[in-house]
Amino acid sequence: LIPWLGYFGLVLRSVLTVLLSTVVYHIKCPMRVKPRLRKQAHCKLIRTGFSLFSFAYLRDNVRTAPRIILLLVGGVELVGLYSPAETLFRLMKTGITPLRRYLHPKLTHKFGSIDGARDFRRLNRSLLLALFLFLTPVTILGWFLIPLLFRHVFPQYLASISVAQFNLVAGAISAGLINVVFLESMRRLRLVAVYTAACVLLGVGIPVLFVTLMDPLIGIGWSQIAISLLLLILLVDLIRRGTRSEYPQLPTALGKDQDHV
């Protein structure tokens, strides 16, 4: 669409992507229930959803930090060289996003139908293991294909081979961060806030540190791996804390309701 329609094609692509994904989600929705409008429940849903949306918005926006840092350090040229690596990272994340949207209502329903959140620990470990078994061979294959692809198809990006490989590994590790959906399903908003704050601080601080210690492109690549590893370790610990049976019922965006509601 973009080569033929220009900027209008870019806008049309975004609109069609949203419409198509909405139709697919409706057809393949994780739970089918009869719609019913209740004002009180609707207001509570908006308040809770706004909190979760705000956290997700902050986490998504911090992903622009590497490009901003490269722009400040080396100008537009470095940002251009980094673009294939950023595309690889986002590609790994994009493949996992639909799974996250599918899991959220399923996990929320399961959390409300079981005695406590202990089963969530097992589900968390199972999902991490499944992602590891699936993404490890994909990452290994991609690591060796990237140099061949860049040399023969994108020779203008030869300087980006290493950072693209690093971002491929970082993308595979960060796929495990999908498990923040466990905290969201349990409405552990304070733990989600801690995780979001860590995303912002690490997402900005580590790239700045690594860029000052080594070549900017290589530094950004290593920083993405470090960020993904640290966030994954933190998230596993937060889920462990959130699924403790003695975890206090904290006030949430639902007003008087509690986390377990």
N, C-alpha and C positions, 0 to 999 in steps of 0.2 A: 504493500500500500504506500509506503513512504517514497520509494523511487518514482512512483507514478503520480501521487497526489501531494507530495511534499509535506508541509506542516499539517495540512488538513488530514493527510493519511496517518500522521502520528496520533492526532486526536481521535480519529476514527478507530485506529487500532486499540487505543485504550478503552473506548466505549464498547467495542465489540468483545474485547477480552473480559470486561466486567459482565456484560450480558450473557456471554457464553458460559462463564464460570458459574453465574447465578443459576442458569438453567440446569447445568450438570449437578450442582449441589442440591437443587430441588428434586431432581430425578433420583439421585443417589444419596438422599439425606440419611444421616445415621439413625434418626428416630422419626417415626411417623406418628404424629398426634393430631387430634382434631383441634383446629385453632379456636381459641376462646379469649376474648378481650376482657381483662379485669383491670380496672384502673389502678388499684393498689399494687398489684403484681407488676403491672407495666411500669409504674414509676420507680419501683425498687429495681427492676431490671435495667432501666436507663441509668440510675445512679451507680449501680455496680459496673455496668458496661462502660460507663464513662471513665471510671477509675482504671479499669483494665486497658481500655483504649489509650489512655494517657500514658501509662507505663510502656505499652507496646510502641507508641509513637516516639517516645524518647529513645528506646532501644534501636528503632529503625533509623532514626536521624543520626545517631552517633556513627553509623556506618559511613557517613560522608567524611569523617575525620581524616582517614588516610589520604584522600584526594586533596583535601584542603591543606594538609601538611606538605604534601608533595608540591602543590602549587606555590606555597610560600617558600619552600626550599629550592626548587629547581625550575619553577615556571610551568607553562602549559606543556612543554615537551615531556617532562616526567609524568604528568598526568596522563598524557596520551599513551606513553609506554606502559603505564600501569593498567590501562583500560582492559586489555585481554585478561589479566589476572583477576581484576574485579569482576569481570563477566563470569569467569570460572567459579569464583566464590559464590556469586549470586545464583548461578545455575545449580550448584549443589544445594543451596538453601531453598530454591524454588521447587525442586523436586520433593522436598519434605513438607512444605507449607500446606498443601492439601491434606496431608495426613494429620497435621495439627488441627486443622479446622474440623476434620472428621472426628477426631478423638475427643475434643472438648465437650460436646454434649453427651457423648457416650460415658465419659469419665464422671461428669457431673451427676448423671443419673445413677451410675454405679456407686458413687460416694454416698448418695442419699439412700441407697437401698441395702447397704451393708452395715455391719456393726463396727463403726470406727473406720479408720483409714489404713489399717495394717496391711490390707491387700494391695494398697497402692505401692508399697515398697517392692513387692514381688513384681508387680506390673512395670514399675520403673526399671528394675534390673532386666526384665525380659525384653523391654523395648530397646534398651541400650545394647543388649547382646545382639538382637536382631539387626539393628543398624550397623553394628561393628562387623557382623558376618557378611552383610550385604555390601557395605561401602569399602571394606578393606581391599577386596580384589579389584573393585572399580578404581580405587585410588592408585593402586600399584600399576594397573594397566595404563591409566591416564598419565602417570609420572613418566613412563617410557614413551608414550605417544606424543606428548607435548613437544619435545625437541624435534621430532620428525615432522609434525604438523607445522610448526613455526618455520622450519627451514624450507619446506617445500610449498607452503600455502601462504604464510604470512612472514616473508623474509624481512619486512620492515620492522618486525617486532622481535628480532633475535635477542636484543638486550633484555627482553622481558621473560625469557625462558625460565630462569631460576625463580623469579617472583611468582610466575604462574604456577610452577610446581609447588611452591610453598603455600600459595592460596588454595590449591587443590587439596592439600593435606588439611589446612585450616578449615576448609569447607566441610570436609568429611568429619572432623572432630566436632565442629559447631552444629552438625546435624543432631547430635545428642542434646543440644539446648532446646530442642522441641519439647523436652520433658518439663519445661516451665508450665506446660499445660496442666500438670498435676497440681501445682500450687494454685493455679487459677481456678481449677475445678473445685478445689477445697476452699476457695475464697480466703486463702492465707495472704491477705493483702499486704500485711507488714513484711512478710517474707518476699513477696513479689517486689515490694518497694526496695528492699535490701539488694535483691538481685539486679534490679534496674539501675540503682545507684552504682553498683559494681560495674555494670556494663558501660556506663557513662565515664566513670573515672578511669577504668582500665582502657577503654576504647580510645581515649584521648591521651592519657599519660604514657602508656607503653609505646605507642608509635613515636611520640616525641622523643622519648628516651633512646629508642633503638636507632632513630634517624641521626641522632647526634653521635652515636658510637660507631656507625658503619655506613657503607654506601646507602643512600636514601632508599632505592628500590629494594635492595636486599634487606635493609632494616625494616621496611614496611612488611615484607613477606614474613620475616621471622616474628615480627610483632603480632601478626594475625594468628600464627600458631600458638604463641604464648597466651594471647588473650583467650582463644578458644579453650585451651587446656585449663587455665585458671578458672574461667567461668563454668566449665563443666564440673570441675571439682567442687566449686562453691555450690552449684545447683544440686548436686548429689547430696551434699551435707544439708542444704536447706530443705530438700524433700524428706530427708531422714528426720529432721527436726519437726517438720510439719505433720508427719504421719505418726508422731508419738501419741499414744493414747492419752497421756496426761497433758497434751498441749492445750493451753488455755483457750477458751472461746473468746476471741477478741472482737471488739466492735468493728464493723466494716462500714462500707459505703451504704449499707442497707438501713442505716440508722440504728434502731433498737434491736434489730436482728443480730444474730451471732454468726460466726464463721461457719458453723455446722448447718445453718439453715439452708 
